[in-house]
Amino acid sequence: SGNILFNILSAIGIKTNPGRSGDDADIKLKFLRAGLRRRNVPTVFLGVKFLLAIGLPAMFLAAAFLFFPDMSGIKLLWSAIFLSLLGLYLPDLWLRIKTSKRKDKITKGFPDALDLLVVCVEAGMGLDGAINRVGEELALNQPELSEEFKALNLELRAGKARAMALKNLAQRTDIDDVNSLVTVLLQTDRFGTSVSQALRVFSDSFRTARYQRAEEAAAKIATKLL
């Protein structure tokens, strides 16, 4: 039943937005950052927006005619317009909140992933194997970050160039810490330097930066309390 509803909403999205099928790379990226990876999610999203924009004012008008028959036409009109605009806005708000929460979870889990990656590489594993192992190890505690590492590993297995796969990871997460790690790995791959040494240096500097951010936040507490 869930798949049927999904397909119905997708069909509605395609019919009501013929010029926006969701095939554009920027649209797909917006949903990937929210963790929504099914192929027709963009068209389903458009279908939901259409139903809310039509359904909310329709339910309000039906309720108004039943319970508030004396309400003026102007109030009915403006209320219907407001609810229609609200129906168009609510899905976008939900998507922004979902994306923000996912980014927060990835940010919190990134230090553990980085430490695991350093340990795996220093133990003698190749970078691709280390990425796969980190994705498996984080599956229970950090499912969002594990999903991103698994997606990266699938792209590498499919034959995509490592540089392109890493750049895709940075684009999907849209997090500064992940972007910095990708930059380090790209430079290491480009200049042929030691991956384990580069990761160790990056891990140490990243840990120092975290301590400094924590100390800065702690120093602001007294001022905020005052």
N, C-alpha and C positions, 0 to 999 in steps of 0.2 A: 504493500500500500504506500510505503514511503517513496519507493521508486516511481510509482504511478503519479503521485502528487508532484514529485520533482520534475517529471517529464511534462506534466500539465503546465506547471509554472514556467518551465523553459519555453514551451510552445507559446504561451501568452506573451512572454518577454520578446520572443522573435516577431510575433505578429504585431505587437503594439510599438515595437522599436525596430523597424526593418533595417535601419541604417546603422544599428549598434548591436551586432551579433556577438560581441565579446571576443572576437578574434584578434583585436588590437593588442600588441605586446604590453602597452602601458596599462590597459584594463586588466589583463591577466596578472600582471605584476602586483597590482593593487590587492587582488584577492589572494595571491600567493603570500603576501606579507601578513594577511589575516589567518593563514593556515588553511585556506579553502582551495583545494587542489583538483576537485572534480571538473571535468572538461566544460560542462555547460552551466557552471555556477554563475557566470556573469549574466546569462540570459534569464536564469531563475531569479536572480536579484532584481532584474528589470521587471519581471513578471510580478514579484511581490510588491514592488513600488506601485505598479499600475493597480493591483487589486486594493492596496491600502488607500490610494488616492481616490478610487471610486467607492470602495466599500465603506470607509469611515463616514463620509458625508451621507451616503445612502442609508446607513443604519441610523444616523442621527436624525435624518428627515423622517424616517419611518417612526422612530420613537417620539419625535416632536408632534407628528400628526396624531399619534395615539394618546399621548399623555399631556401635551401642551398645545391643544388646538387653537388657542387664542394668541399664540406667538406671532408677531408681525412678520411680514414677508421679508423685510430688510434684515431683521435679525436672523431669520432662517438662511438667507442668502449669504450673509457674511460668515455665519457659523459654518456653513457648508464649504465655503471657500477656504476658511482657516483649516478645517479638518482635512481637506484635500491637500493643501500645502504641507500639513503635518504628516500626512501619509507618504508624501514624497521625501520628506526630510528624515523620518524615523529610521529607514533602512541605512541611510548614509551615516547617521549617528551611531547606530549599532555596529556598523563596519569599522568606524574609527575607534570605538571603545574596544572592540575585539582585537584590532591590530595593536593598539596601545598595550593591552594586557599581555598579549603574546610577546611583544618586544621586551616588556619588563621581565617576563619569565626567562626569556633567552639571555637577557643581560645578567640576571642573577645566577644562571647556570653556567655562564661562560667561563668563570675562573676554574671551576672543576673540570670542564672540558679541556681547557688549556693545560692544566696540570697533567691530566691523563694523556693528552697528546704528546707532551714532553716526555713523560715516562715511557710511552710506547716507542717513540723514535729513538730515545737514548738506549732502550733495550735491544735495538737492532732491527726493528721493523721498518719497512719502507713507509713513505708518507701515505700512500694509498691504503695500505693495510692498517696503518695507525688510525686513519680517518674512519675506516670501517669498524675497527674495534671500539673506538670512542663512541660511535653511534650506537653500538650494541650495549655498551656499558651504561649509557645514560638513558636507556629506554624506560626504566622504571621511575627514576627520580626526576629526570628532565626530558619528558617526552617531546616537547616542542623543539629543543635543540637537537635531540636525537633524530627527529624527523628531518631536520635540515642536513645533518651529517649523512644520513642515509640517502637523501636526495642527491647530495654531492657525490657519494660513492656510486650511485646508479648512473650518473652522468659519466663518471670516469670509466665505468665498466662498459658503457655503451660506445666508448671510443671518442668521446669529446675531449678536446685538448684540456690539460689540467688548468692552464691559465684561464680559459673561458669558463670552465666549471667553477673555479674559485671566484671569478667575477660575478657569476650568477648567484653564488652563495651570498656575496656581499650585497647584491641588489635585493635578494629576497628578504634578508634580515633587516637591512637598512639601519644597522647599529654601528656606532663609531668603533667600538672595540673589535668587532668582527672585521670591519673594513681595515683596521690596522693589522690584524693577523693576516688577512689576505694579501695586503701590500708586502709584508715581510716574506711570505711564502713565494710571491711572484718575483720579488727581487732575488731571493735565494735560488729559485729555479733559473732565473735569467743569467745570473753571474756565476752559477755553479758552486756556490759556497756551501758549507756544511749546514744541513737542515737542522740537525740536533743542536748545534751551537747557536744558530740564529733563533731557534725556538726558546732555548734556555735564556738567552739575553733578553728576548722579548718578554718572557715570563717574569723575569726579575724586575724589569722596568715597569711592567704592568702591575705587579704586586706593590711596588713602591708608589705608583700613581694612585692605587686604591687606598693605601694607607694615608696618603696626603689628602685625598678627597674625604676620607672618614674623619681625619683630624680637623679639616676645614669645617665640615658639618658640625662636629662637636663644639668647635670654637664659637659657632654662631648660635648655639642653643641659649646661652645666657642672655645674649642680646634680644633674641626672639621672645624669651620669657619676660624680660623687662618691657 
